[in-house]
């Protein structure tokens, strides 16, 4: 049984394109735990670590029709990006920070100046505008599979006159869901 579990874990991780450290972070277990399970050394298939790994890896099935364009971004807590139901590494630190910043303000323009100030903590290099453009282009490539066919390239991440907007609805973003629920709750609090 431990060998079968190890083979399944190794195959499922490879299918999703995750490294051992990426899966460890996603599931909240150590890389060593994953390595030991994949080698067939799991003590119990019902241990908390194994259960967390199974939950993080999700069902071992093909995506449902339409899922190939589904996007999910969680920014309230750990940054989590999923495209077509699969976890995606958002990239290097500043690129991830840009995604998180835009994700905190779904549907709202974030100015280029604010992006530069936040990414470089008020001390930007001269090349910062070009670097922001590079990060945006990379993020668009990550997000594009989640866009609708009629959307322009880059889909939900678009340029405005002064900055960028990441269009996300309540189903795609924990921040958008929080904002929507809070706005619905305000009238109840007023009563």
N, C-alpha and C positions, 0 to 999 in steps of 0.2 A: 504493500500500500504506500509506504513513504516514497518508493521509487516512482510510482505512478503519479503521485502528487507533485513530485519534483519535475517530472517530465511535462506535466500539464502546466505548471507554473512557468517553466522555461519557455514552452511553446506559446503560451498566452502572452507573456511579456514581450517575446519577439514579434508576435502578431501585431501588438499595439505599438511596437517601435520604441519600447522603453528600456533604458539601461537599468541595471540593478540599483544604482543610487537614486535614479528618478522614481522608480517604483517604491523604494524605501521611504522617500520623502512623502510620496502620495499616500502610502498606507500607514505611515507613522510607525514603521519598524526599522530595525537596523539593516544595513547592507549585509552584514554577516548573517543575519537571520535568513535573508533571501538566499544567500549562497549556500547555507546549510540545508535548507529545504530543497533547493534545486539539486543538490548532491544526494538526495534521498535520506537525509538524516533528521527528518521531522519526527518529533516525539509523538505528537498526536495530531490527526487531521482536524481536530476540534479545538486546538489551542487558540487563545486569543489572537496571536500573531497570524496564524493561518487564516482565521476568519476575517481579519482586517485586510489581508492580502486578497482574499476572494472577493470581498466587497469592493476594494479599490480596482480590481481588474474587471469587474462587471460580468455580465452574462457572456458566455462563450458562444455567441451567435452572431450572424451577419446583421448589419444595421437594417432597420426597417426602411421601406421605401420612403424617401423624403428626408431621412436622417442624415444623408450625406451632406446636407446643407445646414444642419442644426448647429448653432453656436451657443456656448455657455461660458460666461465669465463671472467668477466670484472674486470680489475684491475686499469684502468685509471679513477680514480674517486672513488666512493664507491666500495668496494669489493662485487661482486655478483657472486654466483655460482648457476648454474641451471643444473639439470640432468633430462633428458627426459622432458624438457620444464617446470619443476617445480623448484621453489627456494629451495635451500638446505643450511642449516646453516653449514658453514665450520668448526665450532668447537671453542675451546677456543682461547684466544688471540695469543699465540705463534704458534699454529697450523694454525690459519688464516693468521698470518704473514708469515709463511712458504709457504702457498699456494700463497699468494700475491707475495712473492719474486720469486718463481718459475714461476708464471704467467707473471711476468714482463720480463722474459727471455725465452719465449716459444721456445722449440727446442734446447736450449743451456744449457750445463751442468753448474750447480752452485755447487761449491765445498763445501764439508762438513765444511771446515774451514770458508768459507764466511758465510754459513748458521749459524754456531755457533756464529760468531762475530756479525752478525746482530740481531739474536734473543735475545742474551744476552748482547748486547751493549758493547762488549769487555770484559765482566766480567762473563764468563761462569762458571757454577758449574762443578764439576768433572764428574757428570752424564750427561752432555750435549750431548755427542754422542749417548748414549742410548735413551735420550729423543727425539732426532731428528729421530731416527729409529722408535720410537713409533708414533710420529706425521705422519711420512711417511706412516706407516701401516694404520693408521686411515684415512688418505687422500685417500689411495688406495681403501679402502672400500667404501668411498663416491663416488669415481670416477668410480669404476668398472661397475656399471650398464650402464655407458656411453661408454664402450669400445666395440670393435668389438669382436665377438665370437672367432676369430682366434688369437686375442691378448693374451699375457700371463696375468696371474692374476696381477691386478694393472694397466694393460693396458697402458695408456698414461703417467703414472708416473713410471719412471724406474731409476734404479741405474746405475751409470757409475763407472769407476775405482776410481774416487776421490769425487764423489758427486751424484747429482740427476738431471734428465731432465724431464720436463713436456712437452710432445709433443702435441702441439696444432696448428691447422691450422687457416686460416683467418676466417672461419665460426664459430670457437669455441672460439676465443679470440680477444678482442679489441686491445690488445697489438700486437698480430701477424698481425692483419689487419692494424694497424697503421704503423708497420715496413714495410709491403709489399707495402702499398700506398706511403710511404716516399721513398722507393727505386725506385719505378716507377717514382716518381716525380723528382728525382735528375737529370736524363738525360735532362729533360725538362728545369730545371733551368740552366743547363750548356749551353744550346743553347741560 
